[in-house]
Amino acid sequence: MNSLTTYLFIAAALFIIGIFGLLQRRSLIGMLIAIELMLNGASVNFMAFNRFLAPDPIIGQVYTLFIMGFAAAETAIALSIIIAVFRRIHSINIEQARDLRG
Amino acid sequence: MTPLQNFFNPTFLAQTAFAVILICTFAGAAIAVLPRNILYNVLGLILCLTGVAGIFLYLGSPFIALMELLIYVGAICISIVFAIMLSRPLHLSLPKRHLPKVAGAGGVALLVFGVLVSIIFKTPWKPADLRSGDWSVATMGSYLLTRYDLVFEVMSIVLLVAILGAILISGTSGRRSS
């Protein structure tokens, strides 16, 4: 509970659950959820290094806030793209969005 | 020591709470990835993010834990729920699961996990020589406006551009094409 390795393992597990979900899903919203899990794994990593290694405990918190802001921006863009795609092809299945396929 | 005293021992309580938080996090992550119904996925994501907020509490930062709840659970999950309601009726057929794809995804995930674990064990983690113990929100606020000013500004501009782009994409694209 109080060692760096524990938290690194938690972060790695969250990250690989995200990778698994991202590769296995084909609904766009499911992939977005998996990306959120991966970003959270990265946040936990930053906070763990911040707690156990960093010279100044502000840096990790600032970076985690940064990740959260980017996650919010990314979600806004992704959801609007999903809604636009849904209007065009009436589905959020990734395999039917193949207009740009060569 | 009686069992009751043993139960109210602070160390024991802290460990139990940590175990509960871990169970919440990983059960939530599994629910977020595995079921095919997209609404269960969002509920699992909410459970998982609440657990991550608890982990941030254990890492010594109540402020970040609060922000996690506010931004992720409060804003991101709710907007995902809105997108689900706008995109597809839930009673339509659920997407089929293709076994080779799941197996491949699991293989890649295990591979990445192996690499990460070997990195965790091979690197000699050394704490910095001089560590300040100042965790207060006031210090963080003054750093955000002085030394890490760029982070703050970049985050603001990215959020502004993202919101404008979101309005533009979802507001205009459909009407022209359909």
Interface residues (C-beta under 8 A of the other chain):
Chain A: M1 L4 T5 Y7 L8 F9 I10 A12 A13 L14 F15 I16 I17 G18 I19 F20 G21 L22 L23 Q24 R25 R26 S27 I29 G30 L32 I33 A34 E36 L37 N40 S43 V44 M47 A48 N50 R51 F52 L53 A54 P55 D56 P57 I58 Q61 V62 Y63 T64 L65 F66 M68 G69 F70 A71 A72 A73 E74 T75 A76 I77 L79 S80 I81 I82 I83 A84 F86 R87 R88 S91 I92 N93
Chain B: A14 Q15 F18 L22 T25 F26 A29 A30 A32 V33 I38 N41 V42 L45 C48 L49 V52 I55 F56 Y58 L59 G60 S61 F63 I64 M67 E68 I71 Y72 A75 I76 S79 I80 F82 A83 I84 L86 S87 R88 P95 K101 V102 G104 A105 G106 V108 A109 L110 V112 F113 L116 V117 I120 W125 K126 P127 A128 D129 L130 R131 S132 G133 D134 W135 T139 M140 Y143 L144 Y148 V151 M155 V158 L159 V161 A162 I163 G165 A166 I167 I169 S170 S173 G174 S177 S178
